[in-house]
Amino acid sequence: MKSISILLFIGLISLSTISIEIPTTEVELGKQLFFDTLLSKDSTISCASCHQPEFAFADTLAFSLGVRDQSGTRNTPSSMNMLSRPYFFYDGRAGSIEEQVLMPIHNPIEMDLSISELLIRLNNSPYQAAFQAIYATNPDSSTLSAALSAFVFSLESPGNSSFDEWMKGNTSAMTAEQIKGREIFNEKAKCFDCHFGPDFTGDEFRNIGLFTASDTLGDIGRFEQTQDSSDLGKLKVPGLRNIAVTAPYMHNGMFKTLEEVVDYYDNPKQFVHGAINTDTLLQEPLNLSQEEKDCLVQFLHALTDSTYLK
């Protein structure tokens, strides 16, 4: 790769010297863009500011901070294992990753940079040569989306977790507690009813009992997109791979640990009163013992794949 240094206007009045390596593949280009603060209005944050590799491309804050330290309104989900997802964002407002990757850039609370302004920046930077080499065209919204999407699609868990090894026949890969936790996950705790498949999500929208009319919990969720009253408070079910490193949890980041999450699902009504449109799966307490809760948490830890966490 060739290193090029240039002068580039950042924002409206400041001038900075930057140096980048020219990527030669679509995934490399997408990765470099993903980590580049050039994609934000004031060049202070990148996609990776909220989607951090060491936390399975999620964040450690309940609500991530955008430009000018503005707080988001929902917890940042992991960007891993997106290849098979039919919807994106908690409310499913994006139907493809190609659509999704551009939205945070022009969102005024997140990166607050119009796509047209970003394209001017890219076309006056070393990235222009990379786009020409890879796509035989200058940067535009289509190729920008393609590059970022290619990188996100590359973030698939390769199946090296303790659970995966156990499923391949290595009986010592999971502890006795984790094996018992898997049984609880599939049966008594009813987790499998929503979290199934290779990535532990059915890609459905569910109301888990956090929707109320209060200011703190009143997220209307999927209803905002469909205007169907049956969708009030429903949010996309996330995958559970690497869940042990993506705290805090829930769409509002209300729980700091998996233990708190399991306590919640054991009896949601103990935590939230006056919930509306709660899923029928959560109407009755699970009555899990403390031992069962501990085993369930241990199983969730077995879903961690360290490949991308370095």
C-alpha atoms as a printed R data frame, in Angstrom:
    type eleno elety resid chain resno       x       y       z
1   ATOM     1    CA   MET     A     1   0.000   0.000   0.000
2   ATOM     2    CA   LYS     A     2   1.177   3.512  -0.769
3   ATOM     3    CA   SER     A     3   1.147   6.180   1.961
4   ATOM     4    CA   ILE     A     4   0.076   9.653   0.884
5   ATOM     5    CA   SER     A     5   0.025  12.862   2.977
6   ATOM     6    CA   ILE     A     6  -2.233  15.744   1.955
7   ATOM     7    CA   LEU     A     7  -3.794  18.899   3.349
8   ATOM     8    CA   LEU     A     8  -7.526  18.530   3.848
9   ATOM     9    CA   PHE     A     9 -10.094  20.986   5.136
10  ATOM    10    CA   ILE     A    10 -11.798  19.654   8.254
11  ATOM    11    CA   GLY     A    11 -15.124  21.297   9.049
12  ATOM    12    CA   LEU     A    12 -15.420  24.895   7.846
13  ATOM    13    CA   ILE     A    13 -12.263  26.679   8.920
14  ATOM    14    CA   SER     A    14  -9.612  24.319  10.289
15  ATOM    15    CA   LEU     A    15  -6.814  22.800   8.261
16  ATOM    16    CA   SER     A    16  -5.173  19.483   9.169
17  ATOM    17    CA   THR     A    17  -2.524  17.211   7.731
18  ATOM    18    CA   ILE     A    18  -3.620  13.602   7.391
19  ATOM    19    CA   SER     A    19  -1.913  10.449   6.195
20  ATOM    20    CA   ILE     A    20  -3.698   7.319   5.060
21  ATOM    21    CA   GLU     A    21  -2.745   4.100   3.349
22  ATOM    22    CA   ILE     A    22  -4.539   3.472   0.096
23  ATOM    23    CA   PRO     A    23  -6.642   0.283   0.509
24  ATOM    24    CA   THR     A    24  -6.760  -2.145  -2.389
25  ATOM    25    CA   THR     A    25  -9.907  -4.196  -1.634
26  ATOM    26    CA   GLU     A    26 -13.511  -3.298  -0.911
27  ATOM    27    CA   VAL     A    27 -13.370  -4.686   2.640
28  ATOM    28    CA   GLU     A    28 -10.117  -2.836   3.388
29  ATOM    29    CA   LEU     A    29 -11.642   0.395   2.108
30  ATOM    30    CA   GLY     A    30 -14.770  -0.114   4.198
31  ATOM    31    CA   LYS     A    31 -12.675  -0.857   7.277
32  ATOM    32    CA   GLN     A    32 -10.594   2.278   6.853
33  ATOM    33    CA   LEU     A    33 -13.713   4.408   6.404
34  ATOM    34    CA   PHE     A    34 -15.342   2.738   9.425
35  ATOM    35    CA   PHE     A    35 -12.469   3.895  11.645
36  ATOM    36    CA   ASP     A    36 -12.036   7.346  10.087
37  ATOM    37    CA   THR     A    37 -13.361  10.451  11.875
38  ATOM    38    CA   LEU     A    38 -13.565  12.129   8.469
39  ATOM    39    CA   LEU     A    39 -17.117  10.749   8.320
40  ATOM    40    CA   SER     A    40 -18.385  13.069  11.070
41  ATOM    41    CA   LYS     A    41 -19.207  16.783  10.798
42  ATOM    42    CA   ASP     A    42 -16.445  18.000  13.107
43  ATOM    43    CA   SER     A    43 -14.128  15.028  12.523
44  ATOM    44    CA   THR     A    44 -14.333  13.933  16.169
45  ATOM    45    CA   ILE     A    45 -15.995  10.521  15.886
46  ATOM    46    CA   SER     A    46 -16.038   7.534  13.557
47  ATOM    47    CA   CYS     A    47 -18.328   4.540  13.214
48  ATOM    48    CA   ALA     A    48 -15.907   2.716  15.501
49  ATOM    49    CA   SER     A    49 -16.370   5.323  18.235
50  ATOM    50    CA   CYS     A    50 -19.691   3.635  19.019
51  ATOM    51    CA   HIS     A    51 -18.994   0.205  17.503
52  ATOM    52    CA   GLN     A    52 -15.779  -0.786  19.257
53  ATOM    53    CA   PRO     A    53 -14.028  -4.045  18.234
54  ATOM    54    CA   GLU     A    54 -13.079  -5.045  21.784
55  ATOM    55    CA   PHE     A    55 -16.766  -5.020  22.718
56  ATOM    56    CA   ALA     A    56 -17.952  -7.030  19.691
57  ATOM    57    CA   PHE     A    57 -18.425  -3.748  17.806
58  ATOM    58    CA   ALA     A    58 -20.872  -2.405  20.408
59  ATOM    59    CA   ASP     A    59 -20.438   0.332  23.032
60  ATOM    60    CA   THR     A    60 -20.064   0.420  26.816
61  ATOM    61    CA   LEU     A    61 -22.411   3.372  27.336
62  ATOM    62    CA   ALA     A    62 -26.162   3.122  27.755
63  ATOM    63    CA   PHE     A    63 -26.440   5.746  25.008
64  ATOM    64    CA   SER     A    64 -23.507   6.482  22.731
65  ATOM    65    CA   LEU     A    65 -22.310  10.043  22.259
66  ATOM    66    CA   GLY     A    66 -22.352  11.674  18.846
67  ATOM    67    CA   VAL     A    67 -20.793  14.938  17.683
68  ATOM    68    CA   ARG     A    68 -20.859  17.747  20.226
69  ATOM    69    CA   ASP     A    69 -21.327  15.036  22.901
70  ATOM    70    CA   GLN     A    70 -24.979  14.607  21.968
71  ATOM    71    CA   SER     A    71 -26.576  11.529  23.528
72  ATOM    72    CA   GLY     A    72 -28.335   8.942  21.413
73  ATOM    73    CA   THR     A    73 -31.763   7.563  22.255
74  ATOM    74    CA   ARG     A    74 -31.105   3.810  22.099
75  ATOM    75    CA   ASN     A    75 -28.261   1.550  23.142
76  ATOM    76    CA   THR     A    76 -25.731   0.802  20.401
77  ATOM    77    CA   PRO     A    77 -26.066  -2.821  19.218
78  ATOM    78    CA   SER     A    78 -23.224  -4.964  17.952
79  ATOM    79    CA   SER     A    79 -22.356  -4.626  14.262
80  ATOM    80    CA   MET     A    80 -21.298  -8.264  14.092
81  ATOM    81    CA   ASN     A    81 -23.191 -11.099  12.399
82  ATOM    82    CA   MET     A    82 -25.274  -8.847  10.155
83  ATOM    83    CA   LEU     A    83 -25.065 -10.979   7.011
84  ATOM    84    CA   SER     A    84 -28.377 -12.780   7.572
85  ATOM    85    CA   ARG     A    85 -30.353  -9.925   9.117
86  ATOM    86    CA   PRO     A    86 -33.490  -8.785   7.237
87  ATOM    87    CA   TYR     A    87 -33.952  -5.574   9.259
88  ATOM    88    CA   PHE     A    88 -31.673  -3.053  10.929
89  ATOM    89    CA   PHE     A    89 -32.036  -0.691  13.888
90  ATOM    90    CA   TYR     A    90 -34.257  -1.647  16.818
91  ATOM    91    CA   ASP     A    91 -37.357  -0.449  14.965
92  ATOM    92    CA   GLY     A    92 -36.389  -2.076  11.668
93  ATOM    93    CA   ARG     A    93 -36.457   1.161   9.723
94  ATOM    94    CA   ALA     A    94 -33.673  -0.001   7.390
95  ATOM    95    CA   GLY     A    95 -34.313  -3.013   5.213
96  ATOM    96    CA   SER     A    96 -30.701  -3.555   4.146
97  ATOM    97    CA   ILE     A    97 -27.235  -2.965   5.536
98  ATOM    98    CA   GLU     A    98 -26.491  -0.819   2.477
99  ATOM    99    CA   GLU     A    99 -29.263   1.526   3.599
100 ATOM   100    CA   GLN     A   100 -28.356   1.333   7.275
101 ATOM   101    CA   VAL     A   101 -24.663   2.258   7.079
102 ATOM   102    CA   LEU     A   102 -25.356   5.729   5.691
103 ATOM   103    CA   MET     A   103 -28.024   6.710   8.226
104 ATOM   104    CA   PRO     A   104 -25.750   7.399  11.241
105 ATOM   105    CA   ILE     A   105 -23.559   9.628   9.068
106 ATOM   106    CA   HIS     A   106 -26.298  12.145   8.300
107 ATOM   107    CA   ASN     A   107 -28.154  11.707  11.591
108 ATOM   108    CA   PRO     A   108 -27.886  15.118  13.345
109 ATOM   109    CA   ILE     A   109 -27.389  13.499  16.769
110 ATOM   110    CA   GLU     A   110 -24.775  11.016  15.622
111 ATOM   111    CA   MET     A   111 -22.262  12.119  12.963
112 ATOM   112    CA   ASP     A   112 -24.267  15.046  11.528
113 ATOM   113    CA   LEU     A   113 -22.603  15.115   8.113
114 ATOM   114    CA   SER     A   114 -24.634  15.223   4.923
115 ATOM   115    CA   ILE     A   115 -23.699  12.551   2.409
116 ATOM   116    CA   SER     A   116 -23.142  15.228  -0.240
117 ATOM   117    CA   GLU     A   117 -20.628  17.008   2.001
118 ATOM   118    CA   LEU     A   118 -18.898  13.735   2.823
119 ATOM   119    CA   LEU     A   119 -18.547  12.907  -0.874
120 ATOM   120    CA   ILE     A   120 -16.834  16.255  -1.434
121 ATOM   121    CA   ARG     A   121 -14.388  15.372   1.335
122 ATOM   122    CA   LEU     A   122 -13.740  11.923  -0.103
123 ATOM   123    CA   ASN     A   123 -13.256  13.215  -3.615
124 ATOM   124    CA   ASN     A   124 -10.650  15.662  -2.324
125 ATOM   125    CA   SER     A   125  -8.722  13.083  -0.342
126 ATOM   126    CA   PRO     A   126  -6.537  10.014  -1.004
127 ATOM   127    CA   TYR     A   127  -9.739   7.948  -0.812
128 ATOM   128    CA   GLN     A   128 -10.615   9.138  -4.308
129 ATOM   129    CA   ALA     A   129  -7.807   7.003  -5.746
130 ATOM   130    CA   ALA     A   130  -8.979   3.973  -3.761
131 ATOM   131    CA   PHE     A   131 -12.539   4.282  -5.051
132 ATOM   132    CA   GLN     A   132 -11.216   4.611  -8.604
133 ATOM   133    CA   ALA     A   133  -9.017   1.524  -8.182
134 ATOM   134    CA   ILE     A   134 -11.766  -0.617  -6.628
135 ATOM   135    CA   TYR     A   135 -14.939   0.637  -8.325
136 ATOM   136    CA   ALA     A   136 -13.561   2.440 -11.394
137 ATOM   137    CA   THR     A   137 -15.461   5.553 -10.341
138 ATOM   138    CA   ASN     A   138 -15.169   8.447  -7.937
139 ATOM   139    CA   PRO     A   139 -16.805   8.135  -4.506
140 ATOM   140    CA   ASP     A   140 -20.594   8.381  -4.590
141 ATOM   141    CA   SER     A   141 -23.342   7.325  -2.207
142 ATOM   142    CA   SER     A   142 -23.616   3.888  -3.813
143 ATOM   143    CA   THR     A   143 -19.929   2.995  -3.613
144 ATOM   144    CA   LEU     A   144 -19.605   4.540  -0.156
145 ATOM   145    CA   SER     A   145 -22.461   2.319   1.036
146 ATOM   146    CA   ALA     A   146 -20.957  -0.702  -0.709
147 ATOM   147    CA   ALA     A   147 -17.573  -0.244   0.959
148 ATOM   148    CA   LEU     A   148 -18.945   0.208   4.474
149 ATOM   149    CA   SER     A   149 -21.351  -2.703   3.981
150 ATOM   150    CA   ALA     A   150 -18.577  -4.979   2.776
151 ATOM   151    CA   PHE     A   151 -16.634  -4.384   5.976
152 ATOM   152    CA   VAL     A   152 -19.677  -4.901   8.217
153 ATOM   153    CA   PHE     A   153 -20.530  -8.109   6.357
154 ATOM   154    CA   SER     A   154 -16.996  -9.351   7.028
155 ATOM   155    CA   LEU     A   155 -17.633  -9.254  10.790
156 ATOM   156    CA   GLU     A   156 -19.127 -12.724  11.039
157 ATOM   157    CA   SER     A   157 -18.351 -14.889  14.063
158 ATOM   158    CA   PRO     A   158 -16.326 -17.804  12.654
159 ATOM   159    CA   GLY     A   159 -17.719 -20.292  15.142
160 ATOM   160    CA   ASN     A   160 -14.869 -20.526  17.641
161 ATOM   161    CA   SER     A   161 -16.833 -19.997  20.847
162 ATOM   162    CA   SER     A   162 -16.956 -22.649  23.571
163 ATOM   163    CA   PHE     A   163 -20.521 -23.395  22.523
164 ATOM   164    CA   ASP     A   164 -19.490 -23.908  18.883
165 ATOM   165    CA   GLU     A   165 -16.661 -26.218  19.890
166 ATOM   166    CA   TRP     A   166 -19.059 -28.197  22.079
167 ATOM   167    CA   MET     A   167 -21.526 -28.489  19.206
168 ATOM   168    CA   LYS     A   168 -18.698 -29.824  17.009
169 ATOM   169    CA   GLY     A   169 -18.214 -32.694  19.446
170 ATOM   170    CA   ASN     A   170 -15.666 -31.366  21.929
171 ATOM   171    CA   THR     A   171 -17.511 -32.422  25.081
172 ATOM   172    CA   SER     A   172 -15.045 -30.607  27.342
173 ATOM   173    CA   ALA     A   173 -15.482 -27.232  25.607
174 ATOM   174    CA   MET     A   174 -18.349 -26.260  27.908
175 ATOM   175    CA   THR     A   175 -18.547 -26.748  31.653
176 ATOM   176    CA   ALA     A   176 -21.272 -28.778  33.333
177 ATOM   177    CA   GLU     A   177 -22.881 -25.502  34.423
178 ATOM   178    CA   GLN     A   178 -22.897 -24.183  30.864
179 ATOM   179    CA   ILE     A   179 -24.408 -27.392  29.529
180 ATOM   180    CA   LYS     A   180 -27.147 -27.156  32.138
181 ATOM   181    CA   GLY     A   181 -27.556 -23.472  31.258
182 ATOM   182    CA   ARG     A   182 -28.153 -24.450  27.633
183 ATOM   183    CA   GLU     A   183 -30.946 -26.779  28.703
184 ATOM   184    CA   ILE     A   184 -32.532 -23.985  30.760
185 ATOM   185    CA   PHE     A   185 -32.093 -21.583  27.819
186 ATOM   186    CA   ASN     A   186 -33.933 -23.958  25.489
187 ATOM   187    CA   GLU     A   187 -36.689 -25.043  27.857
188 ATOM   188    CA   LYS     A   188 -37.617 -23.518  31.229
189 ATOM   189    CA   ALA     A   189 -36.354 -19.988  30.564
190 ATOM   190    CA   LYS     A   190 -37.985 -19.897  27.085
191 ATOM   191    CA   CYS     A   191 -35.015 -17.945  25.670
192 ATOM   192    CA   PHE     A   192 -34.964 -20.198  22.599
193 ATOM   193    CA   ASP     A   193 -38.457 -19.038  21.609
194 ATOM   194    CA   CYS     A   194 -36.952 -15.694  20.533
195 ATOM   195    CA   HIS     A   195 -33.218 -16.412  20.336
196 ATOM   196    CA   PHE     A   196 -32.732 -19.286  17.905
197 ATOM   197    CA   GLY     A   197 -30.769 -20.013  14.749
198 ATOM   198    CA   PRO     A   198 -27.036 -19.627  14.096
199 ATOM   199    CA   ASP     A   199 -26.924 -16.110  15.558
200 ATOM   200    CA   PHE     A   200 -29.466 -16.707  18.334
201 ATOM   201    CA   THR     A   201 -32.151 -14.422  16.959
202 ATOM   202    CA   GLY     A   202 -35.387 -15.075  15.129
203 ATOM   203    CA   ASP     A   203 -35.175 -11.557  13.626
204 ATOM   204    CA   GLU     A   204 -38.623 -10.796  14.996
205 ATOM   205    CA   PHE     A   205 -40.026  -7.746  16.755
206 ATOM   206    CA   ARG     A   206 -41.112  -8.359  20.345
207 ATOM   207    CA   ASN     A   207 -42.384  -6.273  23.246
208 ATOM   208    CA   ILE     A   208 -40.463  -7.522  26.288
209 ATOM   209    CA   GLY     A   209 -42.424  -5.555  28.861
210 ATOM   210    CA   LEU     A   210 -40.524  -2.263  28.903
211 ATOM   211    CA   PHE     A   211 -43.087  -0.164  27.062
212 ATOM   212    CA   THR     A   212 -45.082   2.124  29.293
213 ATOM   213    CA   ALA     A   213 -46.513   5.597  28.913
214 ATOM   214    CA   SER     A   214 -43.737   7.044  31.092
215 ATOM   215    CA   ASP     A   215 -41.012   9.295  29.722
216 ATOM   216    CA   THR     A   216 -38.213   6.906  30.692
217 ATOM   217    CA   LEU     A   217 -39.564   3.669  29.236
218 ATOM   218    CA   GLY     A   218 -42.018   4.851  26.597
219 ATOM   219    CA   ASP     A   219 -40.196   3.767  23.412
220 ATOM   220    CA   ILE     A   220 -42.902   3.055  20.828
221 ATOM   221    CA   GLY     A   221 -40.484   0.883  18.835
222 ATOM   222    CA   ARG     A   222 -41.718  -0.741  15.630
223 ATOM   223    CA   PHE     A   223 -44.977   1.215  15.789
224 ATOM   224    CA   GLU     A   224 -43.115   4.300  14.590
225 ATOM   225    CA   GLN     A   225 -42.566   2.565  11.243
226 ATOM   226    CA   THR     A   226 -45.809   0.625  10.819
227 ATOM   227    CA   GLN     A   227 -48.386   2.720  12.711
228 ATOM   228    CA   ASP     A   228 -49.927  -0.634  13.681
229 ATOM   229    CA   SER     A   229 -51.082  -0.602  17.313
230 ATOM   230    CA   SER     A   230 -50.049  -4.240  17.700
231 ATOM   231    CA   ASP     A   231 -46.450  -3.095  17.224
232 ATOM   232    CA   LEU     A   232 -46.445  -0.684  20.168
233 ATOM   233    CA   GLY     A   233 -43.247  -1.192  22.143
234 ATOM   234    CA   LYS     A   234 -41.957  -3.959  19.894
235 ATOM   235    CA   LEU     A   235 -38.237  -3.916  19.139
236 ATOM   236    CA   LYS     A   236 -36.005  -6.150  17.055
237 ATOM   237    CA   VAL     A   237 -34.711  -9.195  18.907
238 ATOM   238    CA   PRO     A   238 -30.883  -8.954  18.958
239 ATOM   239    CA   GLY     A   239 -28.544 -11.857  18.402
240 ATOM   240    CA   LEU     A   240 -26.757 -13.249  21.437
241 ATOM   241    CA   ARG     A   241 -23.339 -14.094  20.049
242 ATOM   242    CA   ASN     A   242 -20.682 -12.278  22.101
243 ATOM   243    CA   ILE     A   243 -23.420 -10.985  24.408
244 ATOM   244    CA   ALA     A   244 -21.122 -11.225  27.445
245 ATOM   245    CA   VAL     A   245 -18.959  -8.348  26.151
246 ATOM   246    CA   THR     A   246 -21.686  -5.978  24.919
247 ATOM   247    CA   ALA     A   247 -22.990  -4.563  28.221
248 ATOM   248    CA   PRO     A   248 -25.035  -2.578  29.080
249 ATOM   249    CA   TYR     A   249 -28.179  -4.357  27.942
250 ATOM   250    CA   MET     A   250 -31.670  -3.668  26.591
251 ATOM   251    CA   HIS     A   251 -32.505  -0.977  24.043
252 ATOM   252    CA   ASN     A   252 -32.165   1.646  26.791
253 ATOM   253    CA   GLY     A   253 -29.065   0.192  28.447
254 ATOM   254    CA   MET     A   254 -30.889  -0.170  31.755
255 ATOM   255    CA   PHE     A   255 -29.027  -3.290  32.898
256 ATOM   256    CA   LYS     A   256 -25.270  -3.409  33.459
257 ATOM   257    CA   THR     A   257 -24.855  -7.179  33.777
258 ATOM   258    CA   LEU     A   258 -26.237 -10.410  32.358
259 ATOM   259    CA   GLU     A   259 -27.265 -11.344  35.883
260 ATOM   260    CA   GLU     A   260 -29.581  -8.327  35.942
261 ATOM   261    CA   VAL     A   261 -30.996  -9.283  32.545
262 ATOM   262    CA   VAL     A   262 -31.769 -12.820  33.699
263 ATOM   263    CA   ASP     A   263 -33.381 -11.468  36.888
264 ATOM   264    CA   TYR     A   264 -35.568  -9.241  34.718
265 ATOM   265    CA   TYR     A   265 -36.777 -12.024  32.444
266 ATOM   266    CA   ASP     A   266 -37.463 -14.226  35.449
267 ATOM   267    CA   ASN     A   267 -40.283 -11.838  36.371
268 ATOM   268    CA   PRO     A   268 -40.575  -8.607  34.308
269 ATOM   269    CA   LYS     A   269 -43.558  -7.347  36.285
270 ATOM   270    CA   GLN     A   270 -41.340  -6.974  39.366
271 ATOM   271    CA   PHE     A   271 -39.292  -4.362  37.480
272 ATOM   272    CA   VAL     A   272 -41.856  -2.508  35.364
273 ATOM   273    CA   HIS     A   273 -45.422  -1.708  36.348
274 ATOM   274    CA   GLY     A   274 -48.064  -0.699  33.852
275 ATOM   275    CA   ALA     A   275 -46.353  -2.213  30.812
276 ATOM   276    CA   ILE     A   276 -48.452  -2.193  27.640
277 ATOM   277    CA   ASN     A   277 -48.668  -4.828  24.895
278 ATOM   278    CA   THR     A   278 -46.165  -7.185  26.560
279 ATOM   279    CA   ASP     A   279 -45.443 -10.402  24.649
280 ATOM   280    CA   THR     A   280 -47.434 -13.413  25.851
281 ATOM   281    CA   LEU     A   281 -44.176 -15.286  26.546
282 ATOM   282    CA   LEU     A   282 -43.495 -12.861  29.392
283 ATOM   283    CA   GLN     A   283 -46.850 -12.833  31.104
284 ATOM   284    CA   GLU     A   284 -45.958 -15.344  33.839
285 ATOM   285    CA   PRO     A   285 -42.838 -15.604  36.072
286 ATOM   286    CA   LEU     A   286 -40.269 -18.228  35.123
287 ATOM   287    CA   ASN     A   287 -39.518 -19.062  38.758
288 ATOM   288    CA   LEU     A   288 -35.858 -19.790  38.105
289 ATOM   289    CA   SER     A   289 -33.753 -20.796  41.083
290 ATOM   290    CA   GLN     A   290 -30.516 -18.914  41.752
291 ATOM   291    CA   GLU     A   291 -28.556 -21.947  40.567
292 ATOM   292    CA   GLU     A   292 -30.524 -22.006  37.315
293 ATOM   293    CA   LYS     A   293 -29.924 -18.296  36.811
294 ATOM   294    CA   ASP     A   294 -26.190 -18.758  37.374
295 ATOM   295    CA   CYS     A   295 -26.040 -21.631  34.878
296 ATOM   296    CA   LEU     A   296 -27.957 -19.608  32.304
297 ATOM   297    CA   VAL     A   297 -25.489 -16.720  32.617
298 ATOM   298    CA   GLN     A   298 -22.583 -19.152  32.279
299 ATOM   299    CA   PHE     A   299 -24.080 -20.497  29.056
300 ATOM   300    CA   LEU     A   300 -24.388 -16.981  27.652
301 ATOM   301    CA   HIS     A   301 -20.674 -16.512  28.356
302 ATOM   302    CA   ALA     A   302 -20.010 -19.633  26.282
303 ATOM   303    CA   LEU     A   303 -21.286 -17.739  23.202
304 ATOM   304    CA   THR     A   304 -18.243 -15.437  23.195
305 ATOM   305    CA   ASP     A   305 -15.916 -15.714  20.206
306 ATOM   306    CA   SER     A   306 -12.660 -13.859  20.808
307 ATOM   307    CA   THR     A   307 -11.685 -13.613  17.115
308 ATOM   308    CA   TYR     A   308 -12.729  -9.977  16.678
309 ATOM   309    CA   LEU     A   309 -12.217  -8.856  20.256
310 ATOM   310    CA   LYS     A   310  -8.518  -8.036  19.956
